[in-house]
């Protein structure tokens, strides 16, 4: 039986990402969901935009994976502590790959209503990511 709790929905989303099953990952994202990268201020609205952003990143870092370390829920809110890793193996935003690996920790806050993620905020140290990849010239605070 499928866990339809907010936590179950968010956990399945992360499982789908690790499996590169983008159709399954897009499933619980509401059309009106604002998916915000807090360090950059970039907003992706709806499942198509979210999946496009994820595809761009995983294309450049084909071994990218996310480990869910802790989940805390309160009503419709799900807080996820995560750690991602990957290797810069393909071009990314005009830059050629250099084979550098990264590891970054972060936290996401998702709000789930009626089985869909309606709001999502991702918090992480963007400078640490760029420093590990020798891409600090791309970093804009």
C-alpha positions as CSV (number, residue, x, y, z in Angstrom):
1,X,0.0,0.0,0.0
2,X,1.3,3.5,-0.9
3,X,2.0,5.9,1.9
4,X,-0.2,9.0,1.1
5,X,1.0,11.0,4.0
6,X,2.9,14.2,3.3
7,X,6.1,12.5,4.4
8,X,5.4,9.5,2.2
9,X,4.8,11.7,-0.8
10,X,8.0,13.7,-0.3
11,X,10.1,10.6,0.3
12,X,8.8,9.0,-2.9
13,X,9.7,12.2,-4.8
14,X,13.4,11.8,-3.7
15,X,13.3,8.1,-4.5
16,X,12.1,8.9,-8.0
17,X,14.9,11.5,-8.4
18,X,17.6,8.9,-7.5
19,X,16.0,6.5,-10.0
20,X,15.9,9.2,-12.7
21,X,12.2,8.5,-13.0
22,X,11.2,12.1,-13.9
23,X,7.6,11.2,-14.7
24,X,7.2,9.8,-11.2
25,X,9.0,12.7,-9.7
26,X,6.8,15.2,-11.4
27,X,3.6,13.4,-10.4
28,X,3.1,14.9,-6.9
29,X,4.2,18.4,-7.9
30,X,1.2,20.7,-8.2
31,X,0.8,22.8,-11.4
32,X,0.8,25.9,-9.2
33,X,3.8,24.8,-7.0
34,X,6.5,27.5,-6.6
35,X,9.8,25.6,-6.2
36,X,12.3,28.1,-4.9
37,X,16.1,27.7,-4.7
38,X,16.6,30.0,-1.7
39,X,20.3,30.8,-2.4
40,X,19.6,31.9,-5.9
41,X,16.1,33.1,-5.7
42,X,15.3,31.1,-8.8
43,X,11.6,29.9,-8.9
44,X,10.4,27.0,-11.0
45,X,6.6,26.8,-11.3
46,X,4.9,23.5,-11.8
47,X,6.2,20.0,-12.6
48,X,7.5,20.7,-16.1
49,X,9.8,23.5,-14.9
50,X,11.0,21.6,-11.9
51,X,11.8,18.5,-13.9
52,X,13.6,20.7,-16.6
53,X,15.8,22.1,-13.9
54,X,16.6,18.7,-12.4
55,X,17.3,17.3,-15.8
56,X,19.8,20.1,-16.6
57,X,21.7,19.4,-13.3
58,X,21.7,15.6,-13.6
59,X,22.9,15.8,-17.2
60,X,26.0,17.6,-16.0
61,X,26.4,15.4,-13.0
62,X,25.2,12.0,-14.2
63,X,26.2,10.2,-10.9
64,X,24.3,12.8,-8.8
65,X,22.4,11.3,-5.9
66,X,20.5,12.6,-2.9
67,X,20.5,10.9,0.5
68,X,17.6,11.8,2.7
69,X,19.2,12.0,6.2
70,X,16.3,13.1,8.3
71,X,12.6,14.0,7.9
72,X,10.5,16.0,10.2
73,X,6.8,16.5,9.6
74,X,4.2,18.8,11.1
75,X,0.7,18.6,9.6
76,X,1.2,19.4,5.9
77,X,4.8,20.5,6.2
78,X,7.7,18.2,5.6
79,X,11.3,19.2,6.4
80,X,14.0,17.1,4.8
81,X,17.7,17.2,5.7
82,X,19.6,15.9,2.7
83,X,23.1,15.4,1.3
84,X,23.9,15.3,-2.4
85,X,27.0,14.2,-4.3
86,X,28.0,14.2,-7.9
87,X,30.9,14.5,-10.4
88,X,31.1,17.3,-13.0
89,X,31.3,15.0,-16.1
90,X,29.3,16.9,-18.8
91,X,28.9,20.6,-19.8
92,X,27.0,22.8,-17.3
93,X,25.7,26.3,-18.1
94,X,28.4,26.8,-20.7
95,X,31.2,25.4,-18.7
96,X,33.2,22.3,-19.7
97,X,33.4,19.4,-17.2
98,X,36.5,19.1,-15.0
99,X,35.9,15.8,-13.2
100,X,35.6,17.5,-9.8
101,X,33.3,15.9,-7.2
102,X,31.0,17.8,-4.8
103,X,29.2,17.0,-1.7
104,X,26.7,19.4,-0.2
105,X,24.2,19.3,2.6
106,X,21.0,21.2,2.7
107,X,17.4,21.3,3.9
108,X,14.1,21.5,2.1
109,X,10.7,22.5,3.3
110,X,7.8,21.1,1.3
111,X,4.1,21.8,1.9
112,X,1.8,19.1,0.8
113,X,-2.0,19.5,0.3
114,X,-4.4,16.9,-1.1
115,X,-1.5,14.6,-2.1
116,X,0.5,17.3,-4.0
117,X,3.5,19.4,-3.2
118,X,2.2,22.9,-3.4
119,X,5.2,24.8,-2.1
120,X,8.9,23.9,-1.9
121,X,11.9,25.8,-0.5
122,X,15.4,24.5,-0.9
123,X,18.2,25.8,1.3
124,X,21.9,25.0,0.7
125,X,25.3,26.6,0.6
126,X,25.8,27.5,-3.1
127,X,29.3,28.9,-2.6
128,X,30.5,25.6,-1.2
129,X,29.1,23.8,-4.3
130,X,31.0,26.2,-6.7
131,X,34.2,26.1,-4.6
132,X,34.3,22.3,-4.7
133,X,33.9,22.4,-8.5
134,X,36.4,25.2,-9.1
135,X,33.7,27.4,-10.5
136,X,33.8,30.3,-8.1
137,X,33.9,32.7,-11.0
138,X,30.3,31.7,-11.7
139,X,29.2,32.4,-8.1
140,X,27.1,35.5,-7.7
141,X,25.9,36.0,-4.1
